[in-house]
Amino acid sequence: MLYLPPDHAHEGVAIDACTTYSVGFRAASTQQLATAFLDWLRDEVTLDGRYADPDLRPARAPARIGAAMQAQCADALGRIRWNRSATDVFLGCYLTEPKQNVYFTPPRRP
């Protein structure tokens, strides 16, 4: 068995008849991991309530978002939480998801 770390290209040559297997593991960038986690979290998070601003006053500066609205939205988004258990579940789902171009054909007889 030969282990090659990520980013190490290789080319194998068989001298005699043999069977070779290549197993690839995801080595995602931190950005890819974060984006995938936030996509996953979108389906897992539940925030109650709805934005409301009954005391809203007319804006003094057109096209500006008022400080009260910014604060209320920041508070709502600040309620998003996750813990180690959630990241563990995400990682298990993410790392075992086949690539989009990989298809598995089930055997005729299980």
DSSP file (Angstrom, degrees, kcal/mol; ACC not computed):
  #  RESIDUE AA STRUCTURE BP1 BP2  ACC     N-H-->O    O-->H-N    N-H-->O    O-->H-N    TCO  KAPPA ALPHA  PHI   PSI    X-CA   Y-CA   Z-CA
    1    1 A M              0   0    0      0, 0.0     2,-0.5     0, 0.0     0, 0.0   0.000 360.0 360.0 360.0 139.8    0.0    0.0    0.0
    2    2 A L        -     0   0    0      2,-0.0     2,-0.5     0, 0.0     0, 0.0  -0.985 360.0-157.1-125.0 125.9    1.3    3.4   -0.9
    3    3 A Y        -     0   0    0     -2,-0.5     0, 0.0     0, 0.0     0, 0.0  -0.894   8.7-174.3-103.1 128.2    0.0    6.6    0.8
    4    4 A L        -     0   0    0     -2,-0.5     4,-0.1     6,-0.0     3,-0.1  -0.984  20.7-133.6-119.4 122.3    0.4    9.9   -1.1
    5    5 A P    >   -     0   0    0      0, 0.0     3,-1.1     0, 0.0     0, 0.0  -0.213  43.8 -70.0 -68.5 164.8   -0.6   13.1    0.8
    6    6 A P  T 3  S+     0   0    0      0, 0.0     3,-0.1     0, 0.0    20,-0.0  -0.160 118.9  26.4 -54.3 148.6   -2.8   15.7   -0.9
    7    7 A D  T 3  S+     0   0    0      1,-0.2     2,-0.6    -3,-0.1     0, 0.0   0.626  88.9 118.9  71.7  17.3   -1.1   17.7   -3.7
    8    8 A H    <   -     0   0    0     -3,-1.1    -1,-0.2    -4,-0.1     2,-0.0  -0.916  53.3-151.5-114.0 106.2    1.3   14.9   -4.6
    9    9 A A        -     0   0    0     -2,-0.6     2,-0.3    -3,-0.1     0, 0.0  -0.346  18.9-179.3 -71.2 155.2    0.8   13.8   -8.2
   10   10 A H        -     0   0    0     -6,-0.1     2,-0.4     2,-0.0    -6,-0.0  -0.990  22.5-158.3-152.7 158.8    1.7   10.2   -9.1
   11   11 A E        -     0   0    0     -2,-0.3     2,-0.4     2,-0.0    -2,-0.0  -0.952  15.5-157.7-141.3 119.5    1.8    7.8  -12.0
   12   12 A G        -     0   0    0     -2,-0.4     2,-0.4     2,-0.0    -2,-0.0  -0.773   2.9-163.5-101.5 144.0    1.8    4.1  -11.4
   13   13 A V        -     0   0    0     -2,-0.4     2,-0.5     0, 0.0    -2,-0.0  -0.992  12.6-142.3-126.8 125.5    3.0    1.5  -13.9
   14   14 A A        -     0   0    0     -2,-0.4     3,-0.1     1,-0.2     4,-0.1  -0.755  11.4-171.6 -87.6 127.7    2.1   -2.2  -13.6
   15   15 A I  S    S+     0   0    0     -2,-0.5     2,-0.2     2,-0.1    -1,-0.2   0.867  74.3  17.5 -84.6 -40.4    5.0   -4.5  -14.6
   16   16 A D  S    S-     0   0    0      1,-0.1     2,-0.2     0, 0.0    -1,-0.0  -0.702 107.5 -65.2-121.2 174.9    2.9   -7.7  -14.5
   17   17 A A  S    S+     0   0    0     -2,-0.2     2,-0.3    -3,-0.1    -1,-0.1  -0.426  75.0 137.8 -61.3 130.9   -0.8   -8.4  -14.5
   18   18 A C        -     0   0    0     -2,-0.2     2,-0.5    -4,-0.1    -4,-0.1  -0.961  51.4-110.3-162.3 174.5   -2.3   -7.0  -11.3
   19   19 A T        -     0   0    0     -2,-0.3     2,-0.4     2,-0.0    -2,-0.0  -0.980  31.1-170.1-118.9 131.6   -5.2   -5.1   -9.8
   20   20 A T        -     0   0    0     -2,-0.5     2,-0.4     2,-0.0    -2,-0.0  -0.929   5.3-163.5-122.9 148.3   -4.7   -1.6   -8.5
   21   21 A Y        -     0   0    0     -2,-0.4     2,-0.5     2,-0.0    -2,-0.0  -0.984   3.0-162.6-128.5 139.8   -7.0    0.5   -6.5
   22   22 A S        -     0   0    0     -2,-0.4     2,-0.6     2,-0.0    -2,-0.0  -0.984   6.6-168.4-123.7 121.6   -6.8    4.3   -5.9
   23   23 A V        -     0   0    0     -2,-0.5     2,-0.4     2,-0.0    -2,-0.0  -0.939   7.4-160.9-112.3 121.7   -8.8    5.7   -3.1
   24   24 A G        -     0   0    0     -2,-0.6     2,-0.4     0, 0.0    -2,-0.0  -0.805   2.4-160.5-105.0 144.3   -9.1    9.5   -3.0
   25   25 A F        -     0   0    0     -2,-0.4     2,-0.2     2,-0.0    70,-0.0  -0.921  29.0-104.1-119.0 146.5  -10.0   11.5    0.1
   26   26 A R        -     0   0    0     -2,-0.4     2,-0.2    69,-0.2    69,-0.0  -0.492  28.9-176.5 -70.0 133.8  -11.3   15.1    0.0
   27   27 A A        -     0   0    0     -2,-0.2    -1,-0.1     0, 0.0    -2,-0.0  -0.634  20.3-174.9-126.3  71.4   -8.8   17.7    1.0
   28   28 A A        -     0   0    0     -2,-0.2     2,-0.1     1,-0.1    -2,-0.0  -0.270  26.2-112.3 -69.9 151.4  -11.1   20.7    0.9
   29   29 A S     >  -     0   0    0      1,-0.1     4,-2.5     4,-0.0     5,-0.2  -0.400  31.5-109.5 -72.5 161.5   -9.8   24.2    1.4
   30   30 A T  H  > S+     0   0    0      1,-0.2     4,-2.6     2,-0.2     5,-0.2   0.880 121.6  53.3 -60.6 -37.5  -11.0   26.0    4.5
   31   31 A Q  H  > S+     0   0    0      2,-0.2     4,-2.6     1,-0.2    -1,-0.2   0.920 109.2  47.9 -63.6 -44.5  -13.2   28.3    2.4
   32   32 A Q  H  > S+     0   0    0      1,-0.2     4,-2.5     2,-0.2    -2,-0.2   0.909 112.7  49.3 -62.5 -41.8  -14.8   25.2    0.7
   33   33 A L  H  X S+     0   0    0     -4,-2.5     4,-2.4     2,-0.2    -2,-0.2   0.922 112.5  47.0 -63.4 -45.0  -15.4   23.6    4.1
   34   34 A A  H  X S+     0   0    0     -4,-2.6     4,-2.5     2,-0.2    -2,-0.2   0.916 113.0  48.7 -64.5 -43.3  -16.9   26.8    5.6
   35   35 A T  H  X S+     0   0    0     -4,-2.6     4,-2.1     1,-0.2    -2,-0.2   0.919 112.7  47.7 -63.3 -43.8  -19.2   27.3    2.6
   36   36 A A  H  X S+     0   0    0     -4,-2.5     4,-2.4    -5,-0.2    -1,-0.2   0.892 111.5  51.4 -64.5 -39.4  -20.4   23.7    2.7
   37   37 A F  H  X S+     0   0    0     -4,-2.4     4,-3.0     2,-0.2    -2,-0.2   0.925 109.8  48.6 -64.5 -43.7  -21.0   24.0    6.4
   38   38 A L  H  X S+     0   0    0     -4,-2.5     4,-1.7     2,-0.2    -1,-0.2   0.876 111.0  51.0 -65.4 -36.1  -23.1   27.2    6.0
   39   39 A D  H  X S+     0   0    0     -4,-2.1     4,-0.8     2,-0.2    -1,-0.2   0.925 113.6  45.1 -62.8 -43.6  -25.1   25.5    3.2
   40   40 A W  H >X S+     0   0    0     -4,-2.4     3,-0.8     1,-0.2     4,-0.6   0.908 110.7  53.7 -65.1 -42.3  -25.7   22.5    5.5
   41   41 A L  H >X S+     0   0    0     -4,-3.0     4,-2.5     1,-0.2     3,-1.1   0.833  96.4  67.5 -63.6 -32.8  -26.5   24.8    8.5
   42   42 A R  H 3< S+     0   0    0     -4,-1.7    -1,-0.2     1,-0.3    -2,-0.2   0.872 104.4  43.7 -54.9 -38.1  -29.1   26.6    6.4
   43   43 A D  H << S+     0   0    0     -3,-0.8    -1,-0.3    -4,-0.8    -2,-0.2   0.602 117.8  45.8 -83.6 -11.2  -31.2   23.4    6.4
   44   44 A E  H << S+     0   0    0     -3,-1.1    -2,-0.2    -4,-0.6     2,-0.2   0.715  91.8  87.8-102.8 -26.1  -30.6   22.7   10.1
   45   45 A V     <  -     0   0    0     -4,-2.5     2,-0.4     2,-0.0    35,-0.1  -0.501  51.1-168.9 -83.8 144.4  -31.2   26.0   11.8
   46   46 A T        -     0   0    0     -2,-0.2     2,-0.5     2,-0.0    -3,-0.0  -0.970   4.5-178.0-132.5 117.3  -34.6   27.2   12.9
   47   47 A L        -     0   0    0     -2,-0.4     2,-0.1     2,-0.1    33,-0.0  -0.968  16.0-146.2-117.5 122.9  -35.2   30.8   14.0
   48   48 A D        +     0   0    0     -2,-0.5     2,-0.1     2,-0.0    -2,-0.0  -0.422  55.1  42.4 -81.2 160.0  -38.6   31.8   15.2
   49   49 A G        -     0   0    0     -2,-0.1     2,-0.3     2,-0.0    -2,-0.1  -0.286  68.0-111.0 100.2 177.0  -40.0   35.2   14.7
   50   50 A R        -     0   0    0     -2,-0.1     2,-0.1     2,-0.0    -2,-0.0  -0.987  35.9 -92.5-148.2 147.6  -40.3   37.7   11.8
   51   51 A Y        +     0   0    0     -2,-0.3     2,-0.3     2,-0.0    -2,-0.0  -0.411  51.2 169.0 -63.1 135.9  -38.7   41.1   11.2
   52   52 A A        -     0   0    0     -2,-0.1     3,-0.1     3,-0.0    -2,-0.0  -0.990  23.2-178.4-148.4 143.2  -41.0   43.9   12.4
   53   53 A D    >   +     0   0    0     -2,-0.3     3,-1.8     1,-0.1    -2,-0.0  -0.485  14.5 161.3-141.3  68.8  -40.4   47.6   12.9
   54   54 A P  T 3  S+     0   0    0      0, 0.0    -1,-0.1     0, 0.0     0, 0.0   0.742  79.7  50.3 -64.1 -22.6  -43.6   49.1   14.3
   55   55 A D  T 3  S+     0   0    0     -3,-0.1     2,-0.0     2,-0.0    -2,-0.0   0.174  79.5 144.1 -99.7  18.1  -41.7   52.2   15.5
   56   56 A L    <   -     0   0    0     -3,-1.8    -3,-0.1     1,-0.0     3,-0.0  -0.327  33.1-159.1 -62.4 133.9  -40.0   52.9   12.2
   57   57 A R        -     0   0    0      1,-0.1     3,-0.1    -2,-0.0    -2,-0.0  -0.785  33.8 -82.9-108.4 156.3  -39.6   56.6   11.4
   58   58 A P        -     0   0    0      0, 0.0     2,-0.1     0, 0.0    -1,-0.1  -0.277  54.3-104.0 -57.5 142.5  -39.0   58.0    7.9
   59   59 A A        -     0   0    0      1,-0.1     6,-0.0    -3,-0.0     4,-0.0  -0.438  19.2-155.1 -70.8 139.8  -35.3   57.8    6.9
   60   60 A R  S    S+     0   0    0      1,-0.2    -1,-0.1    -2,-0.1     0, 0.0   0.786  88.7  44.4 -82.0 -29.8  -33.4   61.1    7.0
   61   61 A A  S >  S-     0   0    0      3,-0.1     3,-1.3    -3,-0.0    -1,-0.2  -0.954  92.7-127.0-118.5 113.6  -31.0   59.9    4.4
   62   62 A P  T 3  S+     0   0    0      0, 0.0     3,-0.1     0, 0.0    -2,-0.0  -0.209  90.0  18.2 -57.6 146.9  -32.5   58.1    1.4
   63   63 A A  T 3  S+     0   0    0      1,-0.2     2,-0.4    -4,-0.0     0, 0.0   0.609  96.6 121.6  68.3  15.0  -31.1   54.6    0.5
   64   64 A R    <   -     0   0    0     -3,-1.3     2,-0.6     0, 0.0    -1,-0.2  -0.882  62.4-130.7-108.1 141.4  -29.6   54.1    3.9
   65   65 A I        -     0   0    0     -2,-0.4     5,-0.0    -3,-0.1     0, 0.0  -0.797  33.9-119.0 -89.3 124.6  -30.5   51.3    6.2
   66   66 A G     >  -     0   0    0     -2,-0.6     4,-2.2     1,-0.1     5,-0.2  -0.185  13.3-118.7 -66.3 154.8  -31.2   52.7    9.7
   67   67 A A  H  > S+     0   0    0      1,-0.2     4,-2.5     2,-0.2     5,-0.2   0.843 112.9  55.8 -62.0 -35.8  -29.2   51.7   12.7
   68   68 A A  H  > S+     0   0    0      2,-0.2     4,-2.4     1,-0.2    -1,-0.2   0.912 108.8  46.7 -65.4 -42.0  -32.2   50.2   14.5
   69   69 A M  H  > S+     0   0    0      2,-0.2     4,-2.4     1,-0.2     5,-0.2   0.916 112.3  50.7 -65.6 -42.2  -32.9   47.9   11.6
   70   70 A Q  H  X S+     0   0    0     -4,-2.2     4,-2.5     1,-0.2    -2,-0.2   0.925 112.2  47.2 -59.8 -45.0  -29.2   46.9   11.4
   71   71 A A  H  X S+     0   0    0     -4,-2.5     4,-2.4     2,-0.2    -2,-0.2   0.913 111.7  49.9 -64.8 -43.0  -29.2   46.2   15.2
   72   72 A Q  H  X S+     0   0    0     -4,-2.4     4,-2.1     2,-0.2    -1,-0.2   0.914 113.9  44.9 -64.0 -42.6  -32.4   44.1   15.0
   73   73 A C  H  X S+     0   0    0     -4,-2.4     4,-2.6     2,-0.2     5,-0.2   0.895 112.0  52.3 -68.6 -39.4  -31.1   42.0   12.1
   74   74 A A  H  X S+     0   0    0     -4,-2.5     4,-1.8    -5,-0.2    -2,-0.2   0.901 109.8  49.7 -62.8 -39.9  -27.7   41.6   13.7
   75   75 A D  H  < S+     0   0    0     -4,-2.4     4,-0.5     2,-0.2    -2,-0.2   0.915 111.0  49.3 -63.8 -42.7  -29.5   40.3   16.9
   76   76 A A  H >< S+     0   0    0     -4,-2.1     3,-1.2     1,-0.2    -2,-0.2   0.932 114.0  44.4 -63.2 -45.7  -31.6   37.9   14.9
   77   77 A L  H >< S+     0   0    0     -4,-2.6     3,-1.6     1,-0.3    -1,-0.2   0.785 103.8  65.9 -70.2 -26.4  -28.6   36.5   13.1
   78   78 A G  T 3< S+     0   0    0     -4,-1.8    -1,-0.3     1,-0.3    -2,-0.2   0.628  88.0  69.7 -69.1 -12.3  -26.6   36.4   16.3
   79   79 A R  T <  S+     0   0    0     -3,-1.2     2,-0.4    -4,-0.5    -1,-0.3   0.541  71.0 110.1 -81.9  -6.2  -29.1   33.7   17.5
   80   80 A I    <   +     0   0    0     -3,-1.6     2,-0.3    -4,-0.1   -33,-0.0  -0.576  49.6 173.6 -71.0 125.2  -27.7   31.2   15.0
   81   81 A R        +     0   0    0     -2,-0.4     2,-0.3     2,-0.0    -2,-0.1  -0.948  17.3 175.3-133.5 151.1  -25.8   28.6   17.1
   82   82 A W        -     0   0    0     -2,-0.3     2,-0.2   -37,-0.0   -41,-0.0  -0.970  10.4-158.9-147.7 161.7  -24.1   25.3   16.5
   83   83 A N     >  -     0   0    0     -2,-0.3     4,-2.0     1,-0.0     3,-0.2  -0.707  41.7 -84.7-132.2-177.9  -22.1   23.0   18.6
   84   84 A R  H  > S+     0   0    0      1,-0.2     4,-2.3    -2,-0.2     5,-0.2   0.864 124.4  57.2 -60.8 -37.8  -19.5   20.3   18.2
   85   85 A S  H  > S+     0   0    0      1,-0.2     4,-2.3     2,-0.2    -1,-0.2   0.915 106.7  49.2 -60.3 -43.1  -22.2   17.7   17.7
   86   86 A A  H  > S+     0   0    0      1,-0.2     4,-2.6    -3,-0.2    -2,-0.2   0.908 111.5  48.1 -64.3 -42.1  -23.5   19.6   14.7
   87   87 A T  H  X S+     0   0    0     -4,-2.0     4,-2.5     2,-0.2    -1,-0.2   0.860 110.2  53.1 -68.5 -32.7  -20.1   20.0   13.2
   88   88 A D  H  X S+     0   0    0     -4,-2.3     4,-2.2     2,-0.2    -2,-0.2   0.927 110.8  46.1 -64.9 -44.6  -19.4   16.3   13.6
   89   89 A V  H  X S+     0   0    0     -4,-2.3     4,-2.2     2,-0.2    -2,-0.2   0.935 113.5  49.7 -63.3 -46.1  -22.7   15.4   11.8
   90   90 A F  H  X S+     0   0    0     -4,-2.6     4,-3.4     1,-0.2     5,-0.2   0.937 109.9  50.4 -56.7 -48.0  -21.9   17.9    9.0
   91   91 A L  H  X S+     0   0    0     -4,-2.5     4,-2.7     1,-0.2     5,-0.2   0.895 109.1  51.1 -62.0 -40.8  -18.4   16.5    8.6
   92   92 A G  H  X S+     0   0    0     -4,-2.2     4,-0.9     2,-0.2    -1,-0.2   0.908 115.2  43.0 -61.7 -41.7  -19.7   12.9    8.4
   93   93 A C  H  X S+     0   0    0     -4,-2.2     4,-0.6     2,-0.2     3,-0.3   0.932 116.7  47.1 -67.6 -46.0  -22.2   14.0    5.7
   94   94 A Y  H >< S+     0   0    0     -4,-3.4     3,-0.8     1,-0.2    -2,-0.2   0.914 112.3  46.7 -65.6 -46.0  -19.7   16.2    3.8
   95   95 A L  H 3< S+     0   0    0     -4,-2.7   -69,-0.2     1,-0.2    -1,-0.2   0.689 114.8  46.6 -75.2 -17.0  -16.8   13.8    3.7
   96   96 A T  H 3< S+     0   0    0     -4,-0.9    -1,-0.2    -3,-0.3    -2,-0.2   0.416  81.8 112.1-104.2   1.6  -18.9   10.8    2.6
   97   97 A E  S << S-     0   0    0     -3,-0.8     3,-0.1    -4,-0.6    -4,-0.0  -0.630  70.7-124.9 -74.2 121.7  -20.9   12.6   -0.2
   98   98 A P        -     0   0    0      0, 0.0    -2,-0.1     0, 0.0    -1,-0.1  -0.287  31.2 -95.0 -64.7 153.4  -19.8   11.2   -3.5
   99   99 A K    >   -     0   0    0      1,-0.1     3,-1.8     2,-0.1     0, 0.0  -0.291  37.9-109.2 -62.1 155.5  -18.5   13.6   -6.1
  100  100 A Q  T 3  S+     0   0    0      1,-0.3    -1,-0.1    -3,-0.1     0, 0.0   0.784 117.5  50.0 -62.2 -28.1  -21.1   14.7   -8.6
  101  101 A N  T 3  S+     0   0    0      2,-0.0     2,-0.5     0, 0.0    -1,-0.3   0.335  90.6  96.4 -94.5   8.8  -19.6   12.7  -11.5
  102  102 A V    <   -     0   0    0     -3,-1.8     2,-0.4     2,-0.0     0, 0.0  -0.868  50.2-178.9-103.3 127.2  -19.4    9.4   -9.5
  103  103 A Y        -     0   0    0     -2,-0.5     2,-0.5     2,-0.0    -2,-0.0  -0.968  14.6-150.7-124.9 141.0  -22.2    6.9   -9.9
  104  104 A F        -     0   0    0     -2,-0.4    -2,-0.0     0, 0.0     0, 0.0  -0.948   6.4-151.9-113.0 125.9  -22.5    3.5   -8.2
  105  105 A T        -     0   0    0     -2,-0.5     3,-0.1     1,-0.0    -2,-0.0  -0.857  20.5-130.9 -95.7 120.9  -24.4    0.7   -9.9
  106  106 A P        -     0   0    0      0, 0.0    -1,-0.0     0, 0.0     0, 0.0  -0.361  29.9-100.4 -69.2 152.2  -25.9   -1.7   -7.4
  107  107 A P        -     0   0    0      0, 0.0     0, 0.0     0, 0.0     0, 0.0  -0.295  24.8-119.8 -68.0 157.6  -25.3   -5.4   -8.0
  108  108 A R  S    S+     0   0    0      1,-0.2     0, 0.0    -3,-0.1     0, 0.0   0.915 105.6  32.1 -63.7 -42.3  -28.0   -7.5   -9.6
  109  109 A R              0   0    0      1,-0.1    -1,-0.2     0, 0.0     0, 0.0  -0.969 360.0 360.0-118.0 120.6  -28.2   -9.7   -6.5
  110  110 A P              0   0    0      0, 0.0    -1,-0.1     0, 0.0    -2,-0.1   0.530 360.0 360.0 -64.5 360.0  -27.5   -8.1   -3.2
